[in-house]
Amino acid sequence: MNPRVYFIESLTVRSWLVSIWPRLLRDRGSGGSNTARCFYFDASGLALYLVWATAWAAGVQVERLEYKLKDVTDEFGQPIRKRVDGQDLAIAQKQAMRFPSIQSALNGIHDRPRFSPFLAKRVMLTPPPSLHSIRKAIYMVHIASWQVRRMGLQNSPTTLFVERAPWLESVNSIAEGRGIDLTPAARSFNLRRYMRNILPREVANVLLLMRQGRTREAFGLFNKRLFKAQNKIAAKKPAVNANSRQTPAPQYVVAAEFTGQMNLDYPERHSNFFFWQQSRLKGSDIMVTFTAATCPLDESNWNELSRSGMSAVVTYPGASLVAHAPVYSRSSSQARSAGLKLSGIRNGLEKKWLKQQFSEYERLRHFWTDLFHQNDVRVFVTYNKLDAPICAISDAIQSLGGISVNYERSFASFASPDFNASSDVMFNFSQTSVDLEMESGSYTGYQVVTGYLGDHRFPLIKESARSIREDLKNNGSKHIVAFFDENAPDDDRFSLGHGLTRENYSFLLEKVLANDWFGLVLKPKSPTTLHRRLGPVSELLKQAEATGRCFMFHEGGMQAWHPPSAAAFAADIAIHGHLWAGTAGIEAALAGVPTLLMDLEGWKVEPLYGLGLGRVVFEDWDGLWEACSQHWSSADGIPDFGDWGSTLDKLDPFRDGRAAERMGTYIEWLLEGLRSGQDRDTVLANTAERYCAQWGHDKVTHGKFKARQGSQATRGPDLARSS
């Protein structure tokens, strides 16, 4: 008889005594094998002592599950990340949203159009390794299945103990398909989460600042005088309903989020306000919102905004390093869940969760409605379409007769709930991107094709790129490669970790040190974290830079300022280290630089493979280096090496350097229509028609999109090179 196999998400004293050990004893008593295997993902020290003392009675061997996500594959040999994000998430989300409890919560709520997508995002999209996450549960199902196959125990009874979470049943069909019994276990106590829930928001902000080492700002919040000054704009004027408005104020403005990239005076760099730089919008037309402690308002940003004439507002004290900055804090916007009618829900955990979500949604909606009204905001612009709060913000601007705008920042080649938008207008690179939005279930009114939104930078950076190239040449470089990496979290069990990053950099840096004719330009996604992510490979980087044949873009903080094309133009060939997130490679190819894609993860179902294995796509560094050497050794090079051909037309139908101008002009027209007193529906329709008249009726799609059914939704677009 095959031994039973058990997997435990979180091994704690409570889960072991209440849920796991009794089950193990029962299974052994019912005639199970005397030698069961038991693996845990995480465990407390006290629980391990308890297990050591009691596991013998259940006849199990308990050990930590050792693995790295980059090694985990499904039954077809493909990495599980795309399987989960492109297929299983949609299955589980659809199942969860059909549950009677969620349907009960949605019934009767007709004046909050985006509460349903808000719930859908909150149900699924908490990234691992967060506890009580459906997404993490799906990952663990596949990891457990992979481990069982690796041990040759596919026919063994397998159980996965997952801490109780709302809508966990939505994962059952996925687990059953892998032959795994998904069993809820007692929840562990999370002190940090408990304290976050009971502490007043102001106290939580102070503790957050102190944890970030910003002691000065933390103590500043205790200054009563400062605190009053920060809150005074909350009482400016009461919120009003859009229907009661008689005449619109002519000073309506556009609010846009700051996420770390200002650069108002440097259009050749990444900027959160690129669309403003390429339009006739004035600085006074823009209000910048600072919402994250990781991207705070500092004196440098404040001075840039002042010079441009833009206004700013900070949505909570932790997002500002400027003492005199206006901070919007409206404690009265703490909404209650009284308006949520729940009937027939017996699961107390799910009922509590639904009330919490509705309360949070209402708090956000009231907060942003009041903020928008106080500051005469009627257009809100953000690239963020992943996070659930965006749904509440979109409803807030709509309640005032305003318009919400999303834009594509990163290219995706497959459909996923991660990628769906919830806005009135969505700017996309191409029809390929629009189709993926549709397949991903976007709740969007108008999809507008603009082309690649960074192509205006191409002519602006060629001179600086030429300077970098000349320096490398002067130091002996005959052939130069540009390399783009992707940032990754530290945890290599639920993300790629830093292993691939170190492998990529190590190979290229050793080539610099071994070949005095080889030059390298590095454009990290997150320069400030690169040395930490590289670990011991960081020493190789220092040695390579010392040769004068390795140049790295260091500026930009957490969000790099310099675009990929700045490195590509300095090189003969550009290389992007990932197929999973191919935006940097796409930019280099659109800039006209031969571009190669490295796939060390095994994404063989990736549509970009259609560009040609061994010509554009490579699966190992030795093969890529050999191909580059052959290309350089021939006078004419390898034909079509790094050439993306007509695929570029599918990624950007314009390719004229005017994408940001089109987006900025569209927003300008929206603002112009609202200022003239037209209602939002009229403004949306007129602006779309105006755009179509100039750029083509095939460039705007209208309608609330719903996900398509069948395999089409998971395979992605056809990006194969046309013959």
C-alpha positions in Angstrom: 0.0 0.0 0.0 1.3 3.4 -0.9 2.0 5.6 2.1 -0.3 8.6 2.7 1.2 12.0 2.0 0.2 15.1 3.9 1.1 18.8 3.3 0.6 21.5 5.9 0.4 25.3 5.1 1.2 26.5 8.6 2.2 24.2 11.4 1.3 25.8 14.7 0.4 24.3 18.1 -3.2 25.1 17.5 -3.5 23.7 14.0 -1.6 20.5 15.1 -3.7 19.8 18.1 -7.1 20.9 16.7 -7.0 19.8 13.1 -4.0 17.9 11.9 -2.9 15.4 14.6 -6.5 14.1 15.2 -6.9 13.6 11.4 -3.6 11.7 11.2 -4.6 9.4 14.1 -8.0 8.8 12.5 -6.4 7.9 9.2 -4.0 5.5 10.8 -6.7 3.9 12.9 -8.9 3.4 9.7 -6.3 1.1 8.2 -3.9 3.5 6.7 -0.2 2.9 6.1 2.1 2.8 9.1 4.6 5.1 7.3 3.0 8.3 6.2 5.0 11.3 4.9 4.2 14.8 6.1 5.6 18.0 4.8 5.0 21.6 6.1 5.5 24.9 4.3 6.0 27.0 7.5 6.1 26.1 11.2 6.6 27.8 14.6 9.4 26.6 16.8 7.1 25.5 19.6 5.0 23.5 17.2 8.0 21.6 16.0 8.8 20.6 19.6 5.2 19.4 20.0 5.4 17.5 16.7 8.6 15.8 17.6 7.0 14.6 20.9 3.7 13.3 19.3 4.1 12.5 15.7 5.2 8.9 16.4 1.7 8.1 17.6 0.3 9.0 14.2 3.0 7.1 12.4 4.2 10.0 10.3 7.6 11.6 9.4 7.3 15.4 9.5 9.7 17.5 7.6 10.0 20.9 6.0 9.1 21.0 2.2 12.3 22.2 0.5 11.7 23.6 -3.0 12.1 26.7 -5.2 9.2 28.0 -7.3 11.3 28.2 -10.4 11.7 24.4 -10.3 8.0 23.6 -9.8 6.2 22.4 -13.0 2.7 21.1 -13.8 2.0 17.6 -15.2 2.9 18.9 -18.6 6.3 20.1 -17.6 5.4 23.8 -17.7 6.1 26.3 -14.9 3.1 26.6 -12.6 3.1 30.4 -12.5 1.4 30.8 -15.8 -0.9 27.9 -15.2 -2.1 29.5 -12.0 -2.2 33.1 -13.1 -3.6 32.4 -16.6 -6.0 29.6 -15.9 -6.7 28.5 -12.3 -7.2 31.9 -10.8 -10.0 32.6 -13.3 -11.6 29.2 -12.5 -11.5 29.7 -8.8 -12.7 33.3 -9.0 -15.7 32.4 -11.2 -16.6 29.6 -8.8 -16.3 31.9 -5.8 -18.4 34.7 -7.3 -21.2 32.2 -7.9 -21.5 31.2 -4.2 -24.9 32.2 -2.7 -23.2 34.2 0.1 -21.5 36.5 -2.4 -24.6 36.7 -4.6 -26.6 37.6 -1.5 -24.1 40.4 -0.7 -24.4 41.8 -4.3 -28.2 41.7 -4.4 -29.8 45.1 -3.9 -26.5 47.0 -4.4 -27.3 48.9 -7.6 -25.7 52.3 -7.1 -22.2 50.9 -6.6 -21.4 49.5 -10.0 -17.9 48.3 -9.2 -18.5 46.6 -5.9 -18.7 43.3 -7.7 -15.3 43.6 -9.4 -14.0 45.0 -6.0 -15.1 41.7 -4.4 -13.8 39.6 -7.2 -10.3 41.1 -6.8 -10.3 40.8 -3.0 -11.4 37.2 -3.2 -8.5 36.1 -5.4 -5.7 38.5 -5.9 -3.8 38.7 -2.6 -0.4 37.5 -3.7 1.4 34.7 -1.9 2.8 34.2 0.6 -0.1 36.0 2.3 -2.0 33.8 4.8 -5.6 33.0 4.1 -5.2 33.6 0.4 -7.0 31.6 -2.3 -4.1 32.4 -4.7 -1.6 30.9 -2.2 -3.9 27.8 -1.8 -3.8 27.2 -5.6 0.0 27.5 -5.6 0.3 25.0 -2.8 -2.0 22.6 -4.6 0.4 22.6 -7.6 3.5 22.4 -5.4 2.1 19.4 -3.5 1.2 17.7 -6.7 4.7 18.3 -8.1 6.3 16.9 -4.9 4.1 13.8 -5.0 5.1 13.2 -8.7 8.8 13.8 -7.8 8.6 11.1 -5.1 6.8 8.7 -7.5 3.8 8.5 -5.3 1.1 9.7 -7.7 -1.3 7.0 -6.5 -0.9 7.8 -2.8 -3.8 9.4 -0.9 -2.7 13.1 -0.5 -4.1 15.7 1.8 -3.3 19.4 2.0 -4.1 21.2 5.2 -4.8 24.9 4.5 -5.8 27.4 7.1 -9.4 28.3 7.0 -10.1 31.1 4.5 -13.2 32.5 3.0 -14.2 30.8 -0.3 -11.6 28.0 0.1 -14.2 25.7 -1.5 -13.5 27.5 -4.8 -10.2 25.7 -5.0 -11.7 22.2 -4.6 -12.1 21.4 -8.2 -8.5 22.4 -8.9 -7.3 20.2 -6.0 -9.5 17.3 -7.0 -8.0 17.4 -10.5 -4.6 16.9 -9.0 -5.8 14.1 -6.7 -5.5 16.2 -3.6 -7.9 16.4 -0.7 -8.0 20.1 0.4 -8.8 20.2 4.1 -9.3 23.3 6.2 -7.2 23.6 9.3 -7.4 25.9 12.4 -6.2 29.4 11.7 -3.0 30.6 13.4 -2.9 33.8 15.4 -1.3 36.7 13.6 -0.3 39.4 16.1 0.7 42.0 13.5 -2.7 41.7 11.7 -4.5 41.8 15.0 -2.8 45.0 16.1 -3.3 46.6 12.7 -7.0 46.0 13.0 -7.5 47.3 16.5 -5.1 50.3 16.4 -6.4 53.7 15.4 -5.3 54.6 11.9 -3.2 57.6 13.1 -1.3 55.3 15.5 -0.8 52.7 12.8 0.7 55.5 10.6 3.1 56.4 13.3 4.3 52.8 13.8 4.7 52.4 10.1 6.9 55.4 9.8 9.0 54.2 12.8 9.4 50.7 11.2 10.7 52.5 8.0 13.3 54.3 10.1 11.5 57.7 9.5 11.5 58.6 13.2 11.4 62.4 12.6 8.2 62.1 10.6 6.7 59.8 13.1 7.2 62.2 16.0 5.9 65.0 13.8 2.5 63.3 13.8 2.3 63.8 17.5 2.6 67.6 17.0 -0.9 68.8 17.6 -0.4 72.0 15.7 1.0 70.2 12.6 -1.8 67.6 12.8 -4.5 70.3 12.7 -2.8 72.0 9.8 -2.7 68.7 7.9 -6.4 68.0 8.4 -7.8 71.5 7.8 -8.5 70.8 4.1 -10.9 68.0 5.2 -13.4 70.6 6.3 -13.2 72.8 3.2 -16.7 72.1 1.9 -19.2 69.3 2.2 -19.6 66.7 -0.5 -22.5 67.0 -2.9 -24.3 64.7 -5.2 -23.5 65.2 -8.9 -27.2 65.3 -9.8 -27.7 68.4 -7.6 -25.0 70.4 -9.3 -26.4 73.3 -11.4 -23.3 74.6 -13.2 -19.9 72.9 -13.4 -16.9 74.7 -12.0 -14.5 75.7 -14.8 -11.5 74.8 -12.7 -12.0 71.0 -12.9 -8.7 69.2 -12.8 -7.1 65.8 -13.5 -5.8 63.8 -10.6 -2.9 61.4 -11.3 -1.0 59.1 -9.0 2.6 59.4 -8.2 4.4 56.0 -8.0 8.0 57.1 -7.8 8.8 58.7 -11.1 8.4 62.5 -11.3 10.9 63.8 -13.9 8.6 66.6 -15.1 11.6 68.4 -16.7 13.1 65.3 -18.3 10.7 63.8 -20.9 13.4 61.3 -22.0 13.0 59.6 -18.6 10.1 57.6 -17.1 7.5 59.8 -15.6 4.1 59.2 -14.1 3.0 62.3 -16.0 4.3 61.5 -19.5 0.9 62.1 -21.0 1.0 65.7 -19.6 4.4 66.3 -21.1 3.1 65.4 -24.6 -0.1 67.3 -24.4 -1.5 70.9 -24.2 -2.6 70.3 -20.6 -1.3 73.0 -18.3 0.4 72.3 -15.0 -2.6 73.8 -13.2 -4.8 71.2 -14.8 -3.0 68.4 -12.8 -3.3 67.5 -9.2 -0.8 64.8 -8.0 -1.9 62.3 -5.4 0.7 60.7 -3.0 -0.7 57.5 -1.7 2.2 55.3 -0.7 4.9 55.5 2.0 7.3 53.8 -0.4 6.9 56.7 -2.9 6.6 59.7 -0.6 6.4 63.4 -1.4 9.8 64.9 -0.7 11.3 68.4 -1.1 12.7 67.6 -4.5 9.3 66.5 -5.8 7.6 69.4 -4.1 9.9 71.9 -5.8 9.3 70.2 -9.2 5.5 70.4 -8.8 5.8 74.1 -7.7 7.8 75.0 -10.8 5.3 73.2 -13.1 2.2 74.8 -11.4 0.8 71.4 -10.4 -1.0 70.9 -7.0 -0.5 68.0 -4.7 -2.4 66.2 -2.0 -1.1 63.4 0.3 -3.7 60.8 1.3 -2.1 59.9 4.6 0.8 61.3 6.6 3.2 58.4 5.9 3.3 59.3 2.2 5.0 62.7 2.8 8.4 63.9 4.0 7.3 67.6 3.6 6.0 69.1 6.8 3.9 71.8 5.1 2.4 69.5 2.5 -1.5 69.2 2.4 -2.5 65.9 3.9 -6.1 64.8 3.4 -7.3 62.9 6.4 -11.1 62.4 6.8 -11.8 60.3 9.8 -15.5 60.6 9.3 -15.2 58.5 6.1 -15.0 55.4 8.2 -18.1 53.7 6.7 -20.2 51.1 8.3 -21.5 47.9 6.7 -25.1 48.5 7.7 -26.1 48.9 4.0 -25.0 45.4 3.2 -27.9 42.9 3.5 -26.8 39.3 4.1 -29.3 36.5 4.4 -28.9 32.8 4.7 -25.1 32.9 5.3 -24.2 30.4 8.0 -20.4 30.6 7.6 -19.4 33.2 10.2 -15.9 33.7 8.7 -17.3 34.5 5.3 -20.1 36.7 6.7 -17.5 38.7 8.7 -15.3 38.9 5.6 -18.1 40.3 3.5 -19.0 42.9 6.0 -15.3 44.0 6.3 -15.0 44.2 2.5 -18.1 46.3 2.1 -17.1 48.6 5.0 -13.6 49.1 3.4 -15.2 49.7 0.0 -17.6 52.3 1.5 -14.8 54.0 3.4 -12.6 54.3 0.3 -15.5 55.5 -1.8 -16.5 58.2 0.7 -12.9 59.2 1.2 -12.1 59.6 -2.5 -15.5 61.2 -3.3 -14.9 63.9 -0.7 -11.3 64.4 -1.8 -12.2 64.7 -5.4 -15.1 67.1 -4.6 -12.9 69.3 -2.3 -10.3 69.7 -5.0 -12.6 69.9 -8.1 -11.2 66.7 -9.6 -13.3 65.1 -12.4 -10.7 62.9 -14.2 -8.6 60.3 -12.3 -5.6 58.7 -14.1 -3.7 55.6 -13.0 -1.9 52.6 -14.5 -2.9 50.5 -11.4 -5.6 48.0 -12.4 -4.6 45.2 -10.1 -5.6 46.5 -6.7 -9.2 46.3 -5.5 -9.3 49.9 -4.1 -9.2 51.2 -7.7 -12.8 50.0 -8.1 -14.0 52.1 -5.2 -12.0 55.1 -6.5 -13.6 54.7 -10.0 -17.0 54.6 -8.4 -16.2 57.7 -6.4 -15.2 59.8 -9.4 -18.3 58.5 -11.3 -20.6 59.6 -8.4 -19.5 63.2 -9.1 -20.1 62.9 -12.8 -16.3 62.4 -13.4 -14.3 59.9 -15.4 -11.8 57.2 -14.4 -8.8 56.4 -16.7 -6.4 53.4 -16.8 -3.5 53.0 -19.1 -1.3 50.0 -20.1 2.1 50.2 -18.5 3.3 46.6 -18.9 2.6 44.2 -21.7 0.9 40.9 -21.0 0.8 38.0 -23.4 -2.0 36.0 -21.8 -5.3 36.6 -20.1 -5.6 36.7 -16.3 -7.8 38.2 -13.6 -4.7 40.1 -12.7 -4.9 42.2 -15.8 -8.5 43.3 -15.9 -9.3 47.0 -15.6 -12.3 48.7 -14.0 -12.5 52.2 -15.5 -14.4 54.4 -17.9 -11.4 54.6 -20.4 -8.5 52.2 -20.9 -5.6 53.2 -23.1 -3.9 50.1 -24.7 -0.9 49.7 -26.9 -2.7 47.7 -29.6 -5.7 45.6 -30.5 -3.8 42.6 -29.1 -3.9 44.3 -25.7 -7.6 45.1 -26.1 -8.4 41.5 -26.8 -6.5 40.4 -23.7 -8.4 42.9 -21.6 -11.7 41.4 -22.9 -10.5 37.9 -22.2 -9.4 38.9 -18.7 -12.9 40.2 -17.8 -12.2 44.0 -17.8 -15.1 46.2 -16.7 -14.3 49.1 -19.0 -16.4 51.5 -21.0 -14.0 52.5 -23.8 -10.8 50.7 -24.9 -8.6 53.2 -26.8 -5.6 52.0 -28.9 -2.7 54.5 -28.7 0.4 52.6 -29.6 3.3 52.0 -27.2 3.1 54.8 -24.6 6.9 55.3 -24.3 7.9 55.7 -27.9 8.1 59.5 -27.7 11.3 59.0 -25.7 13.2 57.3 -28.5 14.5 60.4 -30.3 15.2 62.2 -27.0 17.7 59.6 -25.6 19.7 58.8 -28.7 22.4 61.4 -28.0 23.0 60.3 -24.4 23.0 56.7 -25.5 25.6 57.6 -28.2 27.8 59.1 -25.5 27.6 55.9 -23.4 28.4 53.8 -26.5 31.5 56.0 -27.4 32.8 55.6 -23.8 32.5 51.8 -24.0 34.2 51.8 -27.5 37.0 54.0 -26.2 37.7 51.4 -23.5 38.0 48.6 -26.1 34.5 47.3 -26.6 33.9 46.1 -30.2 30.5 44.4 -29.6 28.1 45.7 -27.0 25.0 44.1 -25.4 22.3 45.7 -23.4 20.6 43.6 -20.7 17.3 44.2 -18.9 16.4 42.3 -15.7 13.1 42.0 -13.7 12.8 42.7 -10.1 11.7 39.9 -7.7 10.8 39.4 -4.0 13.3 37.7 -1.7 11.1 34.7 -1.2 12.0 32.0 -3.7 9.3 29.6 -2.6 6.3 31.8 -3.9 8.2 33.9 -6.4 11.3 33.4 -8.6 13.5 34.9 -5.9 17.0 36.0 -6.9 18.4 32.8 -8.4 17.7 33.7 -12.0 18.9 37.3 -11.5 22.2 36.0 -10.2 22.6 33.5 -13.0 21.9 36.0 -15.7 24.2 38.7 -14.3 27.0 36.2 -13.5 27.1 34.9 -17.0 27.3 38.3 -18.7 29.7 39.9 -16.1 32.1 36.9 -16.5 32.1 37.4 -20.3 33.1 41.1 -19.7 36.0 40.0 -17.5 37.1 37.2 -19.9 36.8 39.1 -23.2 38.5 42.5 -23.5 36.4 43.3 -26.7 33.0 42.8 -25.0 30.9 45.7 -23.7 27.8 45.5 -21.5 25.1 48.1 -20.7 22.9 47.2 -17.7 19.4 48.6 -17.1 18.1 47.1 -13.9 14.4 47.4 -13.1 15.2 48.4 -9.6 18.8 49.9 -9.3 18.7 50.5 -5.6 18.1 46.8 -4.7 20.3 45.3 -7.4 23.5 44.8 -5.2 21.4 43.1 -2.5 19.6 40.9 -5.0 22.9 39.9 -6.6 24.5 38.8 -3.3 28.0 37.5 -4.0 27.6 38.3 -7.7 27.7 41.9 -6.7 31.5 41.7 -6.5 31.6 40.7 -10.2 29.6 43.8 -11.1 32.2 46.0 -9.4 35.0 44.3 -11.2 33.3 44.6 -14.6 32.5 48.3 -14.1 36.2 48.9 -13.2 37.1 47.7 -16.8 35.3 50.7 -18.3 33.4 48.2 -20.6 30.4 47.8 -18.3 28.0 50.7 -17.8 25.0 50.5 -15.4 22.1 53.0 -15.0 22.1 53.6 -11.3 19.5 56.4 -11.0 15.9 56.0 -10.3 15.4 54.5 -6.9 12.8 51.8 -6.5 11.4 52.7 -9.9 14.2 53.2 -12.5 14.1 56.5 -14.3 15.8 55.5 -17.5 13.8 53.5 -20.1 15.0 50.3 -21.6 15.6 52.1 -25.0 18.2 54.3 -23.3 20.4 51.1 -22.9 19.3 49.5 -26.2 20.4 52.5 -28.3 23.9 52.2 -26.7 24.2 48.6 -27.8 24.4 46.4 -30.9 22.0 43.8 -29.4 19.5 44.0 -26.5 18.6 41.1 -24.3 15.6 40.8 -22.0 16.1 38.1 -19.3 12.4 37.0 -19.0 9.5 36.1 -21.2 7.1 36.4 -18.3 7.2 40.2 -18.4 8.5 41.2 -21.8 7.8 45.0 -21.8 11.5 46.0 -21.8 12.2 43.7 -24.7 9.2 45.0 -26.6 10.4 48.6 -26.1 13.9 47.8 -27.4 12.5 46.0 -30.5 10.1 48.9 -31.2 13.1 51.2 -31.0 14.6 49.3 -33.9 17.4 47.5 -31.9 17.9 43.7 -32.6 16.4 42.2 -29.4 16.7 38.7 -27.9 14.6 37.1 -25.2 16.0 34.7 -22.7 13.7 32.0 -21.3 15.3 30.2 -18.4 11.9 29.4 -16.9 10.6 27.1 -19.7 7.6 29.2 -20.9 7.2 27.1 -24.1 3.6 28.1 -24.4 4.5 31.7 -24.5 3.2 33.3 -27.7 6.5 35.2 -28.1 8.1 31.9 -29.0 6.6 32.5 -32.4 9.3 35.0 -33.0 11.7 32.1 -33.6 13.6 29.8 -31.3 17.3 30.3 -31.8 16.7 33.6 -33.7 14.9 35.7 -31.1 14.1 33.4 -28.2 16.8 31.4 -26.4 16.5 28.8 -23.6 20.1 28.9 -22.2 23.0 31.4 -22.1 25.5 29.2 -23.8 23.2 28.8 -26.9 22.6 32.6 -26.9 26.3 33.4 -26.6 27.2 31.0 -29.4 24.6 32.6 -31.7 25.8 36.1 -30.9 29.4 35.0 -31.6 28.4 33.6 -35.0 26.5 36.8 -35.7 29.5 39.0 -34.9 32.0 36.8 -36.8 30.1 37.2 -40.1 30.3 40.4 -42.1 26.6 40.3 -42.8 25.6 38.6 -39.6 22.9 36.0 -39.1 19.9 36.9 -41.3 16.9 38.3 -39.2 18.9 37.8 -36.0 16.9 39.6 -33.3 14.4 40.9 -35.8 10.8 40.9 -34.7 9.4 41.6 -38.1 5.7 42.2 -38.6 5.0 41.1 -35.0 5.8 44.7 -34.1 2.7 45.8 -36.0 0.6 43.6 -33.6 2.2 45.3 -30.6 1.9 48.9 -31.9 -0.1 49.7 -35.0 1.1 53.3 -35.1 4.9 53.3 -34.4 5.1 57.0 -34.9 6.3 58.3 -31.5 3.0 59.9 -30.8 1.3 57.4 -28.4 1.7 59.6 -25.3 0.4 62.6 -27.3 -2.7 60.7 -28.3 -3.4 59.7 -24.6 -2.7 63.3 -23.4 -4.9 64.8 -26.0 -7.7 62.3 -25.2 -7.6 63.3 -21.5 -7.5 67.0 -22.5 -10.7 66.5 -24.5 -12.3 64.7 -21.6 -11.5 67.6 -19.3 -12.6 70.1 -21.9 -16.0 68.4 -22.2 -16.6 68.2 -18.5 -15.6 71.9 -18.0 -18.2 72.9 -20.7 -21.0 71.4 -18.6 -21.7 68.2 -20.6 -22.6 65.1 -18.6 -20.1 62.3 -18.4 -21.8 60.0 -20.8 -21.9 62.7 -23.5 -18.3 63.6 -22.9 -17.2 59.9 -23.2 -19.1 59.4 -26.4 -18.0 62.6 -28.0 -14.4 62.2 -27.1 -14.4 58.6 -28.5 -16.0 59.8 -31.8 -13.5 62.7 -32.0 -10.6 60.3 -31.6 -12.0 57.8 -34.1 -12.4 60.6 -36.7 -8.7 61.4 -36.3 -7.1 58.0 -35.8 -9.6 55.4 -37.2 -12.8 53.8 -36.0 -11.0 50.6 -35.4 -9.0 52.3 -32.6 -11.8 52.5 -30.1 -13.9 49.7 -28.7 -17.0 50.4 -26.6 -18.8 48.2 -24.2 -18.6 46.5 -20.8 -16.3 43.6 -21.4 -16.8 40.1 -20.0 -14.3 37.2 -20.1 -14.6 34.9 -23.0 -15.1 31.2 -22.4 -13.0 28.3 -23.4 -9.3 27.8 -24.1 -9.0 31.1 -25.9 -8.9 32.9 -22.6 -5.7 31.2 -21.4 -3.6 30.7 -24.5 -2.9 34.4 -25.2 -2.8 36.2 -28.6 -1.1 34.9 -31.7 2.1 36.9 -31.9 3.9 34.5 -34.3 6.0 36.2 -37.0 4.1 36.5 -40.3 5.8 34.8 -43.2 
